[in-house]
């Protein structure tokens, strides 16, 4: 078996992966190859670990299993997989639940407790404590509406509940569902988007729905930037209808330098970092090795993507 690893790994992680192989297996690492050789080795591989360019997948007749190093499926969701029925695609569904949830919580607390302006005041050596106190809020007792009940949504909900929030999950197939959003949005102090990108979720929070949000509420998005109408969100943040937003994802990434979201003082941009942490790649290798053992044994793989559902 030939494996091509497109994920750049520390030496210790490479060693862990190599130790999981049988003596007859070969593994080629992108970081050890020139760009041209990367494409060649990828085209020879039966197994690919990492998000290679989609044309490399299309041109690889040997490929049987593609393990993505992401939960998101873009651009693979635009490929016609009916042409490659022999290829199994797995992703990191659930892998980023804890880190994304902690980013959501950190952003909410930063807004409520005035951390962003306090950092600015510290930089300027300006003591404004008494002036700032009346503008601060507590998280306890807030009504939170979490869109999505996967790993990110459930973990975020548990963290919010630990702070004394009342959490309502909105999901695709269990009440309350997406069809109930119009009645739920006006009651929520926090709206947290954790959804994958599907035909159903794109622009789910359009201008009309965003305007239904409670005055003084906070929008959080650690799912996909396509969930909401950014110009409408900016209007509501600028007018003061919404108290703030925590955005890990945006419609265009990187966010253009002249985008208005950079300038709004009530917006915290975490720049699609919510999935990251120091041992992220080590843990990705562990997931891959576990799936590799299943693949070698002819057993079902974990986190097989259903492209008809979009996740």
C-alpha positions in Angstrom: 0.0 0.0 0.0 1.2 3.5 -0.9 0.2 6.4 1.3 0.7 10.1 0.5 0.6 12.5 3.5 -0.2 16.1 2.4 -0.3 17.3 6.1 3.0 18.8 7.2 4.0 16.9 10.4 6.5 17.2 13.2 9.2 14.5 13.2 7.5 12.8 16.1 4.2 12.6 14.3 5.8 11.3 11.2 7.4 8.6 13.3 4.0 7.7 14.8 2.5 7.3 11.4 5.4 5.3 10.0 5.3 2.9 13.0 1.6 2.2 12.2 2.5 0.8 8.8 3.3 -2.7 7.8 6.8 -3.4 6.3 5.4 -3.5 2.8 3.7 -0.1 3.0 5.2 3.1 1.7 4.4 6.6 3.0 5.5 9.8 1.2 5.4 13.1 3.1 4.7 16.3 1.2 7.2 18.3 3.3 10.0 16.0 2.0 9.1 16.5 -1.7 9.2 19.3 -4.3 5.8 20.6 -5.5 6.1 18.6 -8.7 7.0 15.4 -6.8 4.1 15.9 -4.4 1.6 15.7 -7.3 3.4 12.6 -8.7 3.4 10.7 -5.3 -0.2 11.8 -4.7 -1.2 10.3 -8.1 0.4 7.0 -7.2 -1.2 6.7 -3.7 -3.9 4.2 -2.7 -4.5 6.3 0.4 -4.2 10.1 0.8 -4.1 11.9 4.1 -4.8 15.6 3.8 -6.6 18.1 1.6 -4.9 17.8 -1.7 -6.0 19.8 -4.8 -9.2 18.4 -6.2 -7.6 17.8 -9.6 -5.1 15.5 -8.0 -7.9 13.3 -6.7 -9.7 13.4 -10.1 -6.5 12.2 -11.9 -5.6 9.4 -9.4 -6.9 6.1 -10.7 -5.2 4.3 -7.7 -7.0 6.2 -5.0 -9.3 4.2 -2.7 -9.5 6.3 0.4 -9.1 10.0 1.0 -8.8 11.1 4.7 -9.4 14.9 4.8 -7.7 16.9 7.6 -10.7 19.1 7.9 -14.4 18.8 8.9 -15.4 21.1 6.0 -15.8 19.6 2.5 -15.1 22.6 0.3 -14.0 22.1 -2.6 -14.7 18.3 -2.5 -18.4 18.9 -2.3 -18.3 20.3 -5.8 -16.8 17.1 -7.3 -18.9 14.5 -9.0 -18.2 11.5 -6.8 -20.4 9.3 -8.8 -17.5 9.1 -11.2 -15.3 7.7 -8.5 -17.6 5.2 -6.6 -14.5 3.2 -5.5 -13.2 6.1 -3.4 -14.2 6.5 0.2 -13.9 10.0 1.7 -13.6 10.6 5.4 -13.3 13.8 7.3 -12.6 15.1 10.8 -16.3 15.4 11.8 -16.4 16.1 15.5 -12.7 16.6 15.8 -12.8 20.4 16.4 -15.7 20.5 18.8 -13.8 21.5 22.0 -11.5 24.1 20.5 -14.3 25.8 18.5 -16.6 25.8 21.5 -13.9 27.4 23.6 -13.3 30.1 21.0 -17.1 30.8 20.9 -17.2 31.1 24.7 -14.0 33.2 24.9 -15.5 35.6 22.3 -18.8 35.9 24.1 -17.0 36.6 27.4 -14.7 39.1 25.8 -17.7 41.1 24.5 -19.7 40.9 27.7 -16.8 41.7 30.0 -15.2 44.4 27.9 -11.9 42.6 27.3 -11.2 44.1 23.9 -11.4 47.8 25.0 -9.6 47.0 28.2 -6.6 45.6 26.2 -6.6 48.9 24.2 -6.7 50.9 27.4 -3.9 48.9 28.8 -1.8 49.5 25.8 -2.4 53.3 26.2 -1.8 53.2 29.9 -5.3 54.6 30.5 -7.3 53.7 33.7 -11.0 53.8 32.9 -12.4 51.0 35.2 -15.2 53.0 36.8 -16.4 54.4 33.4 -16.5 50.9 31.8 -18.3 49.1 34.5 -21.9 50.1 33.6 -21.4 48.8 30.0 -20.4 45.2 31.2 -22.7 42.2 31.2 -22.8 38.8 32.8 -23.3 35.6 30.8 -25.3 33.8 33.5 -29.0 33.8 32.9 -28.8 34.4 29.1 -31.0 32.6 26.6 -28.8 30.9 24.0 -29.9 29.6 20.7 -27.4 27.1 19.3 -27.8 26.4 15.6 -26.6 22.8 15.1 -26.3 19.9 17.5 -23.1 18.3 16.3 -19.9 18.2 18.3 -19.3 21.9 18.2 -22.9 22.8 19.0 -23.2 20.3 21.8 -19.9 21.3 23.4 -20.7 25.0 23.1 -24.1 24.3 24.7 -22.5 22.5 27.6 -20.1 25.3 28.3 -22.9 27.9 28.2 -25.0 25.8 30.5 -22.1 25.7 33.0 -22.2 29.5 33.0 -25.9 29.4 33.9 -27.4 29.9 30.4 -30.6 28.3 29.2 -29.7 26.6 25.9 -32.0 25.7 23.0 -30.6 23.6 20.1 -32.0 24.0 16.6 -31.3 21.2 14.3 -32.4 19.7 10.9 -34.5 16.8 12.0 -35.5 17.1 15.6 -37.8 19.8 17.1 -37.2 22.6 17.3 -36.0 22.6 13.7 -34.8 25.3 11.3 -38.5 26.0 10.4 -38.9 27.3 14.0 -36.2 30.0 13.7 -38.6 32.9 13.1 -40.2 32.3 16.5 -37.0 31.5 18.4 -34.7 34.3 17.2 -36.6 37.2 19.0 -36.2 35.5 22.4 -32.5 34.7 22.3 -29.7 36.8 23.9 -27.1 34.7 22.0 -27.3 33.1 18.6 -24.5 30.7 18.0 -24.0 29.2 14.5 -22.1 25.9 14.4 -23.6 24.5 11.2 -21.8 22.9 8.2 -22.3 24.4 4.8 -25.1 22.7 2.9 -27.8 24.0 0.5 -30.1 24.3 3.5 -27.7 26.4 5.6 -26.4 28.9 3.0 -27.8 32.3 3.9 -30.1 30.7 6.5 -29.7 33.9 8.5 -30.6 36.3 5.8 -31.4 40.0 6.3 -35.0 39.3 7.3 -34.1 36.7 9.9 -31.2 38.7 11.3 -33.6 41.6 11.9 -35.7 39.3 14.0 -32.9 38.9 16.5 -33.5 40.5 19.9 -32.3 44.0 20.4 -29.0 43.9 22.3 -28.3 40.3 21.4 -25.0 38.8 20.2 -24.4 36.8 17.0 -21.6 34.2 17.1 -20.5 32.1 14.1 -18.0 29.3 14.4 -19.5 27.2 11.6 -19.4 28.5 8.0 -19.3 32.1 6.8 -22.1 31.4 4.3 -24.6 31.1 7.1 -25.4 34.8 7.3 -25.9 37.9 5.3 -22.8 40.0 6.2 -24.0 43.4 4.9 -27.2 43.0 6.9 -25.3 41.9 10.0 -23.0 45.0 9.6 -26.1 47.3 9.4 -27.6 45.8 12.6 -24.3 46.1 14.4 -23.8 49.7 13.3 -27.3 50.7 14.2 -26.9 49.2 17.7 -29.7 46.7 17.2 -27.2 44.0 17.9 -24.8 44.4 20.8 -22.0 42.6 19.1 -20.7 39.6 17.0 -18.0 37.0 17.4 -17.0 35.7 14.0 -14.5 32.9 13.4 -15.6 32.6 9.8 -16.5 35.1 7.1 -18.0 34.9 3.6 -14.6 35.7 2.1 -11.4 34.5 3.7 -8.9 36.1 4.2 -11.2 39.0 5.0 -10.3 41.9 2.6 -8.3 44.7 4.2 -11.0 47.3 3.5 -13.9 45.2 4.8 -16.1 47.0 7.3 -16.0 44.2 9.8 -12.4 45.1 10.7 -13.5 48.6 11.9 -16.5 47.7 14.1 -15.6 48.0 17.8 -18.4 45.5 18.8 -17.0 42.7 16.5 -14.4 40.1 17.5 -12.8 38.4 14.6 -10.9 35.2 15.4 -9.8 34.6 11.8 -10.8 30.9 11.4 -8.5 29.9 14.3 -11.2 28.2 16.4 -10.2 24.7 15.3 -6.6 25.2 16.1 -4.5 24.2 19.2 -0.9 23.2 19.8 -1.3 19.4 19.5 -3.8 19.6 16.6 -1.7 17.7 14.1 -0.6 15.1 16.6 -4.3 14.3 17.3 -5.1 14.3 13.5 -2.5 11.6 13.1 -4.1 9.6 15.8 -7.4 9.8 14.1 -5.8 8.8 10.8 -4.0 5.9 12.3 -7.1 4.6 13.9 -8.9 4.7 10.6 -5.9 3.2 8.9 -6.0 0.2 11.1 -9.7 -0.2 10.2 -8.9 0.2 6.5 -6.1 -2.4 6.7 -8.5 -4.9 8.4 -11.3 -4.3 5.9 -13.5 -2.7 8.5 -15.8 0.3 8.1 -14.1 3.6 8.4 -15.1 6.4 10.8 -16.6 9.7 9.6 -17.4 8.6 6.1 -18.7 11.6 4.2 -22.2 11.5 2.7 -22.0 14.1 0.0 -25.7 13.9 -0.6 -26.2 15.4 2.9 -23.3 17.8 2.7 -21.4 16.4 5.7 
